[in-house]
Amino acid sequence: MAVDKTVLFAPVQVSNGAGTVLFTLAAAPSNLKFAGGVIRFANTTAGAVTISAYVGTVADGNSFVKGKAVPANDYLDVAVPRMAASGLVTAVAGAATSITASHIAGDIYS
């Protein structure tokens, strides 16, 4: 079993529209898995802002964080569910240019 300890994505501001795809696992090899993931959502504004995150597309059935308020100038660390090859993580902020997402932990296994 190989383990890839790469940074999955650079810090990125999360949009408040259709959502921001934070990262997508490759489709091949088909035995890829992502586990132990943690994402930090940092609020860089003077007011509370909500964050929602999904494994897959933006849909309630894919949500692992739904409408969680991140206090002003604070952060929320969130565990990401395990994913298989071609899996992706999408996030939606309650306000534009307010939440920055950063990869904190998580490994890709094959």
C-alpha positions in Angstrom: 0.0 0.0 0.0 1.4 3.4 -1.0 0.7 6.5 1.0 0.8 10.0 -0.6 1.3 12.8 2.0 1.0 15.7 -0.5 -0.9 18.9 0.2 -4.2 18.4 -1.5 -5.0 22.1 -2.2 -3.5 25.5 -1.5 -5.5 27.9 0.7 -8.5 29.2 -1.2 -11.4 31.5 -0.6 -14.8 29.7 -0.6 -17.5 31.2 -2.9 -21.0 31.8 -1.7 -22.6 30.8 -5.0 -22.6 27.4 -6.6 -19.7 26.2 -4.4 -16.0 25.8 -4.6 -14.5 22.4 -5.4 -11.6 22.2 -2.9 -10.1 19.0 -4.3 -10.9 15.9 -6.4 -9.2 12.5 -6.1 -7.9 11.0 -9.3 -10.0 8.4 -11.0 -7.0 6.0 -11.5 -5.9 3.8 -10.0 -9.4 2.8 -9.0 -8.2 1.6 -5.6 -7.4 5.2 -4.4 -8.8 6.2 -1.0 -8.7 9.4 1.0 -8.7 9.1 4.8 -7.9 11.1 7.9 -8.8 14.4 6.3 -9.1 17.7 8.1 -10.0 21.1 6.5 -9.7 24.4 8.3 -12.3 27.0 7.4 -11.1 30.4 8.6 -13.4 33.4 8.8 -11.3 36.6 7.9 -14.2 39.0 8.5 -15.6 41.0 11.4 -18.9 39.1 11.5 -19.9 35.4 11.8 -20.3 33.6 8.5 -21.7 30.1 7.8 -20.0 27.3 6.0 -21.3 24.1 4.4 -19.2 21.3 3.0 -20.0 18.3 0.9 -18.4 15.0 -0.3 -19.5 15.3 -3.9 -21.8 17.9 -5.3 -23.8 20.5 -3.3 -26.7 18.5 -2.0 -28.1 17.8 1.5 -27.4 14.1 1.1 -23.7 14.8 0.6 -23.3 17.3 3.5 -20.8 16.7 6.3 -21.1 20.3 7.6 -24.3 22.2 7.0 -24.7 25.9 7.8 -22.2 26.0 10.7 -21.4 29.5 11.9 -17.7 30.4 12.0 -17.3 33.3 14.5 -15.6 36.5 13.3 -11.8 36.2 13.0 -12.0 32.6 14.1 -11.8 29.1 12.5 -13.5 25.8 12.3 -11.6 22.5 11.8 -13.7 19.8 10.2 -13.0 16.1 9.7 -13.6 14.9 6.2 -15.3 11.6 5.6 -13.4 8.9 3.8 -13.6 9.0 0.0 -12.9 6.6 -2.9 -11.3 7.4 -6.3 -13.0 10.3 -8.2 -14.4 11.6 -4.9 -14.5 15.4 -4.4 -15.0 18.0 -1.6 -17.1 21.1 -2.3 -17.7 24.0 0.1 -20.2 27.0 0.1 -19.7 30.0 2.3 -22.6 32.2 3.6 -20.9 35.4 2.2 -18.4 36.0 -0.5 -14.6 36.6 0.3 -15.1 35.7 3.9 -14.0 32.1 4.4 -10.6 30.6 3.5 -10.3 26.8 3.3 -6.9 25.1 4.0 -5.9 21.5 4.0 -4.7 20.5 7.5 -4.4 16.7 7.3 -5.3 13.7 5.3 -3.6 11.1 3.2 -4.2 9.4 -0.1 -3.8 5.6 -0.1 -3.5 3.2 -3.0 
